[in-house]
Amino acid sequence: MQTRLDTQDRECMDWLRRHENGSIRDLCNFFSVTTTAIRQRLARLMDQGLITRKTVPPEGRGRPHHVYQITENGLKDLGNNYGDLARILWNEVKKIDNDTARQQVIAGIRSALVTHYSAQVGNGSVTEKFTRLAQSMIDGGYDVELDERNGLPILREKNCPYPDLASCDPGICNLEQDVFSEVLGTPLELTTCWRDGENCCEFEPQQGQLQAGTVLLK
């Protein structure tokens, strides 16, 4: 299962990869954050086996100090980030001059995503489908959670899966909304979106589509 990392986790790991190692001070300067924040991030990444700490002896007088390095597992996890590839492929699709051909390709992408998630979500009530979809995305490395509002389920993406892509083209958000709607068997609204400056994206059933009182599975 892919490790759940946020954008700054990956930036931290990528910085260590490019520089071979780094100290807490180096990372504080890079992120412009406090020592405490960096220590907490590094501790979490070490717990996940993605980075390691090495003690460096002093040169002459002084005290030993610690540097941090990315592990082999960390390198593999960074390699699982297909954001750049997704952005390139999506941009190439949008460049197709023939409108019919372009729409056919996008429809094919949509159909493939629906097939992928439907196989894991299966049948059942909308609430059961919400639960299985969220678990499927979590298993795939996405940072999502289920919540509810007015008795109706909400799928919340706590980190945008395609931040670079979504920032320049809302079409990817519309595609995701359409895919989730078909997989869950009910029209969804994207009521909160990362593109609008929010800290998450929230998908919930359109008003009137489900009866209030739905209870999320725990």
Backbone as JSON, one array per atom type, in Angstrom:
{
  "sequence": "MQTRLDTQDRECMDWLRRHENGSIRDLCNFFSVTTTAIRQRLARLMDQGLITRKTVPPEGRGRPHHVYQITENGLKDLGNNYGDLARILWNEVKKIDNDTARQQVIAGIRSALVTHYSAQVGNGSVTEKFTRLAQSMIDGGYDVELDERNGLPILREKNCPYPDLASCDPGICNLEQDVFSEVLGTPLELTTCWRDGENCCEFEPQQGQLQAGTVLLK",
  "N": [[0.84, -1.2, 0.0], [0.55, 2.21, -0.82], [2.24, 4.79, 0.91], [0.69, 7.27, 2.95], [1.16, 10.53, 2.26], [1.64, 14.04, 2.64], [1.88, 17.08, 0.64], [4.09, 18.6, 1.56], [5.53, 16.65, 2.92], [6.49, 15.15, 0.79], [7.99, 17.1, -0.51], [9.95, 17.54, 1.41], [11.2, 15.0, 1.51], [12.05, 14.87, -1.14], [13.86, 16.99, -1.19], [15.84, 16.01, 0.53], [16.62, 13.83, -0.98], [17.76, 15.06, -3.26], [19.87, 16.48, -2.12], [21.29, 14.58, -0.82], [21.66, 14.41, 1.99], [20.58, 16.11, 5.01], [20.36, 18.63, 7.57], [18.38, 19.48, 10.49], [18.38, 22.25, 10.68], [18.93, 22.95, 8.01], [16.55, 22.12, 6.77], [14.69, 23.67, 8.12], [15.37, 26.19, 7.16], [14.75, 25.82, 4.47], [11.95, 25.33, 4.44], [11.06, 27.44, 5.89], [10.01, 27.3, 8.51], [9.38, 26.43, 11.99], [11.75, 24.88, 14.26], [10.51, 22.91, 15.81], [8.32, 22.11, 14.21], [9.65, 20.94, 12.05], [11.03, 18.86, 13.33], [8.87, 17.28, 14.18], [7.8, 16.48, 11.72], [9.96, 15.05, 10.61], [10.23, 13.01, 12.52], [7.85, 11.63, 12.14], [8.16, 10.74, 9.49], [10.39, 9.12, 9.81], [9.3, 7.14, 11.47], [7.7, 5.89, 9.63], [9.57, 4.7, 8.1], [10.69, 6.02, 5.96], [12.69, 7.92, 5.94], [15.97, 8.21, 7.42], [18.09, 8.66, 10.29], [21.35, 9.91, 10.79], [24.32, 9.95, 12.67], [26.81, 12.36, 12.73], [30.22, 12.66, 13.2], [32.11, 15.2, 14.96], [34.08, 17.75, 13.35], [37.17, 18.17, 14.3], [37.15, 20.08, 17.24], [34.09, 20.15, 19.06], [30.64, 19.09, 18.95], [29.01, 15.98, 18.08], [26.62, 15.83, 15.37], [23.31, 15.49, 13.92], [22.23, 14.22, 10.78], [19.82, 13.81, 8.16], [18.58, 11.31, 5.99], [17.13, 10.05, 2.97], [15.49, 6.9, 2.74], [15.68, 3.64, 1.13], [13.06, 2.7, 0.86], [11.78, 5.15, 1.0], [12.63, 6.34, -1.39], [11.38, 4.65, -3.21], [8.72, 5.25, -2.61], [8.56, 7.94, -3.36], [8.84, 7.55, -6.06], [6.36, 6.58, -6.68], [4.76, 8.72, -7.11], [2.76, 10.01, -9.38], [2.13, 12.49, -10.31], [3.38, 14.4, -12.04], [3.43, 13.0, -14.47], [0.67, 12.59, -14.86], [-0.19, 15.25, -15.18], [1.14, 15.99, -17.55], [0.09, 14.16, -19.42], [-2.64, 14.81, -19.31], [-2.6, 17.47, -20.21], [-1.73, 17.05, -22.82], [-3.87, 15.67, -23.86], [-5.83, 17.7, -23.79], [-4.87, 19.28, -25.79], [-5.63, 18.2, -28.17], [-6.85, 18.86, -31.3], [-9.18, 18.18, -32.71], [-12.43, 18.28, -31.75], [-14.31, 16.22, -31.32], [-12.7, 13.92, -31.2], [-11.13, 14.57, -29.0], [-13.05, 14.65, -26.93], [-13.8, 12.0, -26.97], [-11.5, 10.71, -26.06], [-11.34, 11.74, -23.43], [-13.74, 10.74, -22.45], [-13.1, 8.06, -22.52], [-11.11, 7.93, -20.56], [-12.63, 8.63, -18.34], [-14.45, 6.46, -18.3], [-12.68, 4.35, -17.79], [-11.8, 4.98, -15.21], [-14.21, 4.84, -13.8], [-14.78, 2.11, -14.11], [-12.59, 1.03, -12.73], [-12.97, 1.92, -10.02], [-15.57, 1.04, -9.53], [-15.34, -1.71, -9.52], [-14.23, -2.14, -7.05], [-15.97, -0.97, -5.3], [-18.56, -2.05, -5.67], [-21.92, -3.31, -5.14], [-24.83, -2.14, -3.25], [-26.12, -0.04, -0.58], [-26.14, 3.58, -0.92], [-24.67, 4.72, 1.13], [-23.07, 2.56, 1.95], [-21.59, 2.3, -0.36], [-20.23, 4.75, -0.41], [-18.59, 4.34, 1.81], [-16.99, 2.15, 0.97], [-15.76, 3.26, -1.28], [-14.25, 5.33, -0.14], [-12.49, 3.76, 1.42], [-11.18, 2.34, -0.57], [-9.79, 4.41, -1.84], [-8.15, 5.26, 0.24], [-6.59, 2.96, 0.55], [-5.24, 3.18, -1.8], [-3.5, 5.21, -1.29], [-4.48, 7.78, -1.02], [-5.4, 10.68, 0.86], [-8.09, 10.63, 2.48], [-11.35, 10.97, 4.01], [-14.42, 9.94, 5.61], [-17.36, 11.75, 6.36], [-20.26, 13.39, 7.72], [-23.12, 15.4, 6.95], [-26.01, 17.0, 7.89], [-27.14, 14.49, 8.16], [-26.34, 13.18, 5.87], [-23.91, 11.47, 3.83], [-20.47, 12.48, 3.39], [-17.71, 12.7, 1.28], [-14.45, 13.41, 1.88], [-11.59, 14.83, 0.6], [-8.57, 15.32, 1.92], [-6.2, 16.22, 0.99], [-5.45, 17.57, -2.13], [-5.56, 15.37, -4.87], [-4.42, 15.98, -7.31], [-2.78, 18.47, -7.37], [-1.15, 20.3, -8.93], [-2.22, 19.96, -11.46], [-4.98, 20.5, -11.09], [-4.85, 23.16, -10.35], [-4.52, 24.59, -12.66], [-6.47, 23.75, -14.39], [-9.79, 23.32, -14.15], [-11.18, 21.24, -15.18], [-10.32, 18.69, -14.46], [-11.28, 18.43, -11.91], [-14.03, 18.39, -12.4], [-14.16, 16.04, -13.85], [-13.47, 14.13, -11.89], [-15.61, 14.48, -10.14], [-17.74, 13.62, -11.77], [-17.03, 10.93, -12.15], [-17.09, 9.86, -9.52], [-19.79, 10.27, -8.98], [-21.05, 8.51, -10.76], [-20.01, 6.04, -9.94], [-20.99, 5.87, -7.33], [-23.66, 5.99, -7.78], [-25.34, 8.18, -7.51], [-26.07, 11.65, -8.0], [-23.47, 13.97, -7.34], [-22.32, 16.84, -5.5], [-19.64, 19.14, -5.67], [-18.87, 20.62, -3.05], [-16.98, 21.96, -1.57], [-13.8, 23.11, -2.46], [-10.37, 22.65, -3.15], [-9.21, 24.29, -5.07], [-10.43, 26.71, -4.72], [-9.23, 27.87, -2.62], [-9.75, 26.53, -0.3], [-9.06, 24.1, 2.33], [-9.49, 21.51, 1.67], [-11.26, 19.08, -0.39], [-14.67, 18.5, -0.84], [-17.15, 16.13, -1.43], [-20.54, 15.65, -1.81], [-23.87, 14.23, -1.7], [-26.29, 15.59, -3.97], [-28.71, 17.96, -2.89], [-31.83, 16.63, -1.94], [-31.51, 14.29, -3.31], [-30.96, 12.12, -1.7], [-32.52, 10.69, 1.17], [-32.66, 12.34, 4.28], [-31.04, 11.27, 7.29], [-29.45, 9.14, 6.76], [-27.01, 6.94, 7.92], [-23.6, 6.85, 8.54], [-21.39, 4.13, 7.97], [-19.36, 2.69, 10.43]],
  "CA": [[0.0, 0.0, 0.0], [1.31, 3.44, -0.86], [2.22, 5.56, 2.14], [-0.06, 8.51, 2.86], [2.05, 11.67, 2.46], [1.14, 15.3, 2.11], [2.78, 17.72, -0.31], [5.34, 18.99, 2.21], [6.28, 15.42, 3.16], [7.19, 14.81, -0.45], [9.0, 18.14, -0.74], [11.03, 17.27, 2.36], [11.91, 13.82, 1.04], [12.73, 15.18, -2.4], [15.02, 17.83, -0.86], [16.87, 15.11, 1.05], [17.12, 13.03, -2.11], [18.61, 15.88, -4.12], [21.06, 16.93, -1.39], [21.85, 13.37, -0.2], [21.3, 14.45, 3.4], [20.36, 17.47, 5.48], [20.14, 18.79, 9.01], [17.14, 20.16, 10.85], [18.53, 23.66, 10.32], [18.78, 23.04, 6.56], [15.14, 21.99, 6.42], [14.01, 24.85, 8.65], [15.63, 27.28, 6.21], [14.06, 25.54, 3.21], [10.51, 25.45, 4.6], [10.76, 28.66, 6.66], [9.15, 26.95, 9.64], [10.09, 26.29, 13.25], [12.45, 23.62, 14.52], [9.54, 21.94, 16.31], [7.55, 21.59, 13.08], [10.51, 20.04, 11.27], [11.28, 17.66, 14.14], [7.67, 16.45, 14.15], [7.69, 15.89, 10.39], [11.02, 14.05, 10.46], [9.91, 11.87, 13.38], [6.78, 10.86, 11.49], [8.71, 10.07, 8.31], [11.25, 8.03, 10.29], [8.42, 6.08, 11.94], [7.2, 5.19, 8.44], [10.69, 4.07, 7.41], [10.96, 6.72, 4.71], [13.97, 8.58, 6.1], [16.75, 7.71, 8.54], [18.96, 9.66, 10.91], [22.75, 9.48, 10.89], [25.15, 10.8, 13.53], [28.05, 12.78, 12.07], [31.2, 13.08, 14.2], [32.56, 16.59, 14.78], [35.37, 18.02, 12.72], [37.94, 18.85, 15.33], [36.38, 20.25, 18.46], [32.65, 20.32, 18.86], [29.77, 17.97, 19.29], [28.41, 15.33, 16.91], [25.29, 16.32, 15.01], [22.53, 14.53, 13.14], [21.71, 14.54, 9.45], [18.73, 12.92, 7.76], [18.71, 10.8, 4.62], [15.99, 9.28, 2.49], [15.76, 5.48, 2.68], [15.28, 2.99, -0.13], [11.59, 2.73, 0.83], [11.38, 6.52, 0.68], [12.85, 6.54, -2.83], [10.32, 3.93, -3.92], [7.48, 5.98, -2.43], [8.61, 9.11, -4.23], [8.64, 7.08, -7.42], [4.95, 6.3, -6.88], [4.03, 9.96, -7.3], [2.58, 10.15, -10.82], [1.55, 13.8, -10.58], [3.95, 15.01, -13.23], [2.96, 12.26, -15.64], [-0.76, 12.87, -15.04], [-0.33, 16.6, -15.71], [1.6, 15.99, -18.94], [-0.87, 13.43, -20.25], [-3.88, 15.59, -19.38], [-2.36, 18.62, -21.08], [-1.66, 16.58, -24.21], [-5.25, 15.37, -24.26], [-6.54, 18.95, -24.03], [-4.33, 19.9, -27.0], [-6.18, 17.56, -29.36], [-7.63, 19.88, -32.01], [-10.5, 17.67, -33.09], [-13.25, 18.26, -30.54], [-14.91, 14.89, -31.15], [-11.64, 13.0, -30.78], [-10.74, 14.94, -27.63], [-14.09, 14.22, -26.02], [-13.77, 10.54, -26.93], [-10.39, 10.32, -25.19], [-11.73, 12.07, -22.05], [-14.77, 9.77, -22.08], [-12.41, 6.8, -22.27], [-10.47, 8.06, -19.25], [-13.73, 8.58, -17.36], [-14.96, 5.1, -18.25], [-11.68, 3.5, -17.14], [-11.82, 5.28, -13.78], [-15.46, 4.28, -13.26], [-14.6, 0.65, -14.05], [-11.62, 0.75, -11.67], [-13.55, 2.11, -8.69], [-16.79, 0.23, -9.4], [-14.95, -3.08, -9.19], [-13.9, -2.19, -5.63], [-17.11, -0.46, -4.51], [-19.61, -3.05, -5.74], [-23.32, -2.9, -4.96], [-25.24, -1.84, -1.88], [-26.69, 1.29, -0.38], [-25.22, 4.68, -1.22], [-23.77, 4.88, 2.27], [-22.09, 1.48, 1.86], [-20.7, 2.61, -1.47], [-19.36, 5.82, 0.06], [-17.6, 3.75, 2.71], [-16.05, 1.34, 0.2], [-14.97, 4.15, -2.13], [-13.25, 5.98, 0.71], [-11.47, 2.78, 1.79], [-10.4, 2.06, -1.78], [-8.88, 5.52, -2.07], [-7.16, 5.21, 1.31], [-5.68, 1.88, 0.21], [-4.43, 3.65, -2.91], [-2.58, 6.24, -0.85], [-5.1, 9.1, -0.93], [-5.72, 11.11, 2.22], [-9.52, 10.94, 2.46], [-12.12, 10.53, 5.17], [-15.87, 10.07, 5.53], [-18.01, 12.57, 7.37], [-21.65, 13.56, 7.36], [-23.73, 16.71, 7.18], [-27.46, 16.87, 7.8], [-27.47, 13.09, 8.04], [-25.92, 12.64, 4.58], [-22.46, 11.21, 3.8], [-19.56, 13.38, 2.69], [-16.37, 12.2, 1.0], [-13.55, 14.55, 2.0], [-10.18, 14.68, 0.23], [-7.85, 16.28, 2.76], [-5.15, 16.76, 0.13], [-5.82, 17.43, -3.54], [-4.77, 14.34, -5.53], [-3.76, 16.51, -8.5], [-2.71, 19.91, -7.1], [-0.61, 21.07, -10.06], [-3.16, 19.87, -12.57], [-6.23, 21.19, -10.76], [-4.63, 24.6, -10.23], [-4.56, 25.23, -13.97], [-7.58, 23.26, -15.21], [-10.87, 22.77, -13.32], [-11.77, 20.09, -15.85], [-9.98, 17.47, -13.74], [-12.21, 18.37, -10.78], [-15.31, 17.98, -12.96], [-14.04, 14.63, -14.2], [-13.52, 13.36, -10.67], [-16.99, 14.56, -9.65], [-18.57, 12.76, -12.62], [-16.65, 9.54, -11.89], [-17.62, 9.47, -8.21], [-21.25, 10.24, -9.08], [-21.47, 7.28, -11.43], [-19.64, 4.9, -9.1], [-21.86, 5.83, -6.15], [-25.05, 5.87, -8.22], [-26.13, 9.35, -7.13], [-25.37, 12.89, -8.37], [-22.73, 14.61, -6.26], [-21.89, 18.23, -5.62], [-18.33, 19.48, -5.11], [-19.3, 21.78, -2.26], [-15.76, 22.64, -1.11], [-12.75, 22.74, -3.41], [-9.01, 23.14, -2.91], [-8.92, 25.35, -6.04], [-11.03, 27.96, -4.23], [-8.5, 28.31, -1.43], [-10.11, 25.72, 0.85], [-8.01, 23.15, 2.7], [-9.91, 20.15, 1.31], [-12.34, 18.98, -1.36], [-15.76, 17.72, -0.27], [-18.18, 15.66, -2.34], [-21.72, 15.19, -1.08], [-25.04, 14.06, -2.57], [-27.08, 16.78, -4.22], [-29.88, 18.07, -2.03], [-33.03, 16.01, -2.47], [-31.22, 13.02, -3.95], [-31.02, 11.08, -0.67], [-33.3, 11.07, 2.32], [-31.89, 12.59, 5.49], [-31.1, 10.17, 8.26], [-28.47, 8.13, 6.42], [-25.98, 6.81, 8.96], [-22.34, 6.33, 8.01], [-20.86, 2.92, 8.57], [-18.15, 2.94, 11.21]],
  "C": [[0.87, 1.24, 0.0], [1.15, 4.23, 0.42], [1.46, 6.87, 1.93], [0.84, 9.68, 3.23], [1.37, 12.93, 1.97], [2.21, 15.94, 1.24], [4.12, 18.08, 0.33], [6.17, 17.78, 2.63], [7.12, 15.09, 1.94], [8.27, 15.84, -0.76], [10.2, 17.92, 0.16], [11.87, 16.09, 1.89], [12.67, 14.1, -0.25], [13.95, 16.06, -2.16], [16.16, 16.96, -0.34], [17.45, 14.24, -0.06], [18.11, 13.82, -2.95], [19.91, 16.3, -3.44], [21.78, 15.8, -0.67], [21.6, 13.31, 1.31], [21.09, 15.91, 3.81], [20.09, 17.49, 6.97], [18.78, 19.44, 9.24], [17.22, 21.64, 10.46], [18.36, 23.86, 8.82], [17.3, 23.04, 6.17], [14.31, 23.15, 6.96], [14.17, 26.03, 7.68], [14.86, 27.08, 4.91], [12.57, 25.8, 3.33], [10.09, 26.74, 5.3], [9.75, 28.38, 7.77], [10.02, 26.72, 10.87], [10.8, 24.93, 13.34], [11.48, 22.53, 14.98], [8.76, 21.31, 15.17], [8.38, 20.61, 12.27], [10.77, 18.75, 12.05], [10.07, 16.72, 14.09], [7.53, 15.75, 12.79], [8.72, 14.78, 10.21], [10.74, 12.82, 11.31], [8.85, 10.99, 12.73], [7.31, 10.09, 10.28], [9.66, 8.94, 8.7], [10.4, 6.86, 10.78], [7.88, 5.24, 10.78], [8.32, 4.53, 7.64], [11.09, 4.74, 6.12], [12.25, 7.53, 4.76], [14.68, 7.97, 7.31], [17.66, 8.81, 9.06], [20.37, 9.08, 11.08], [23.51, 10.47, 11.76], [26.48, 11.08, 12.84], [29.02, 13.25, 13.14], [31.68, 14.5, 13.94], [33.9, 16.65, 14.03], [36.2, 18.83, 13.7], [37.13, 18.93, 16.6], [34.9, 20.48, 18.14], [31.9, 19.05, 19.21], [29.28, 17.3, 18.02], [27.04, 15.93, 16.61], [24.6, 15.29, 14.13], [22.21, 15.1, 11.75], [20.68, 13.48, 9.09], [18.88, 12.56, 6.29], [17.45, 10.04, 4.25], [16.39, 7.81, 2.38], [15.36, 4.91, 1.32], [13.76, 2.96, -0.26], [11.08, 4.12, 0.49], [11.53, 6.82, -0.8], [11.76, 5.85, -3.64], [9.0, 4.69, -3.81], [7.43, 7.24, -3.28], [8.35, 8.72, -5.67], [7.2, 6.75, -7.73], [4.11, 7.55, -7.1], [3.93, 10.24, -8.8], [2.0, 11.51, -11.2], [2.06, 14.45, -11.84], [3.45, 14.33, -14.49], [1.5, 12.55, -15.92], [-0.96, 14.25, -15.66], [0.05, 16.66, -17.19], [0.58, 15.32, -19.84], [-2.17, 14.22, -20.4], [-3.72, 16.79, -20.31], [-2.3, 18.21, -22.55], [-3.05, 16.24, -24.73], [-5.99, 16.65, -24.62], [-6.05, 19.67, -25.29], [-4.9, 19.29, -28.28], [-7.14, 18.53, -30.05], [-9.05, 19.42, -32.32], [-11.35, 17.49, -31.84], [-13.85, 16.88, -30.27], [-13.89, 13.9, -30.62], [-11.23, 13.28, -29.34], [-11.76, 14.45, -26.62], [-14.14, 12.69, -25.89], [-12.66, 10.05, -25.99], [-10.75, 10.57, -23.73], [-12.8, 11.09, -21.57], [-14.14, 8.41, -21.78], [-11.72, 6.8, -20.91], [-11.53, 7.93, -18.15], [-14.23, 7.15, -17.19], [-13.99, 4.16, -17.53], [-11.66, 3.72, -15.64], [-13.08, 4.71, -13.12], [-15.33, 2.77, -13.1], [-13.68, 0.27, -12.9], [-12.27, 0.83, -10.29], [-14.79, 1.24, -8.48], [-16.46, -1.2, -9.0], [-14.66, -3.23, -7.7], [-15.07, -1.77, -4.75], [-18.26, -1.46, -4.51], [-21.0, -2.46, -5.55], [-23.61, -2.61, -3.49], [-25.87, -0.47, -1.8], [-25.66, 2.36, -0.73], [-24.2, 4.86, -0.1], [-22.68, 3.81, 2.25], [-21.09, 1.75, 0.73], [-19.73, 3.73, -1.11], [-18.22, 5.24, 0.9], [-16.55, 2.97, 1.93], [-15.18, 2.21, -0.71], [-13.88, 4.83, -1.32], [-12.13, 5.0, 1.07], [-10.59, 2.43, 0.61], [-9.38, 3.15, -2.04], [-7.79, 5.56, -1.01], [-6.12, 4.13, 1.0], [-4.76, 2.27, -0.95], [-3.5, 4.8, -2.56], [-3.16, 7.63, -0.76], [-5.48, 9.41, 0.51], [-7.18, 11.57, 2.24], [-10.16, 10.46, 3.75], [-13.61, 10.69, 4.87], [-16.37, 10.95, 6.66], [-19.49, 12.61, 7.01], [-22.12, 14.96, 7.7], [-25.22, 16.57, 6.94], [-27.88, 15.42, 7.55], [-27.04, 12.44, 6.74], [-24.39, 12.5, 4.54], [-21.7, 12.24, 2.98], [-18.24, 12.66, 2.49], [-15.43, 13.4, 0.97], [-12.13, 14.16, 1.61], [-9.39, 15.75, 0.97], [-6.64, 16.86, 2.05], [-5.58, 16.55, -1.31], [-4.96, 16.35, -4.2], [-3.97, 14.86, -6.72], [-3.56, 18.02, -8.35], [-2.21, 20.74, -8.27], [-1.59, 21.1, -11.22], [-4.43, 20.67, -12.3], [-6.06, 22.7, -10.71], [-4.74, 25.31, -11.57], [-5.72, 24.77, -14.83], [-8.66, 22.64, -14.32], [-11.52, 21.54, -13.94], [-11.48, 18.79, -15.12], [-10.88, 17.3, -12.52], [-13.59, 17.89, -11.25], [-15.3, 16.5, -13.32], [-14.16, 13.75, -12.96], [-14.94, 13.34, -10.1], [-17.9, 13.63, -10.45], [-18.3, 11.28, -12.33], [-17.26, 9.06, -10.57], [-19.15, 9.36, -8.25], [-21.72, 8.93, -9.7], [-21.16, 6.06, -10.57], [-20.6, 4.74, -7.93], [-23.34, 5.73, -6.52], [-25.93, 7.01, -7.79], [-25.37, 10.61, -7.53], [-24.71, 13.54, -7.16], [-22.49, 16.08, -6.56], [-20.49, 18.35, -5.02], [-18.54, 20.77, -4.32], [-18.13, 22.59, -1.7], [-14.62, 22.18, -2.0], [-11.43, 23.41, -3.06], [-8.67, 24.31, -3.83], [-9.44, 26.71, -5.57], [-10.37, 28.46, -2.96], [-8.87, 27.55, -0.17], [-9.0, 24.72, 1.16], [-8.4, 21.7, 2.41], [-10.93, 20.24, 0.17], [-13.41, 18.08, -0.76], [-16.81, 17.41, -1.34], [-19.35, 15.16, -1.5], [-22.9, 15.08, -2.03], [-25.77, 15.38, -2.76], [-28.33, 16.77, -3.34], [-31.1, 17.45, -2.71], [-32.8, 14.66, -3.12], [-31.28, 11.85, -2.98], [-31.88, 11.58, 0.48], [-32.39, 11.3, 3.51], [-32.04, 11.41, 6.44], [-30.16, 9.04, 7.92], [-27.39, 8.1, 7.49], [-24.73, 6.2, 8.35], [-21.95, 5.05, 8.73], [-19.56, 3.24, 9.28], [-17.14, 1.84, 10.95]]
}
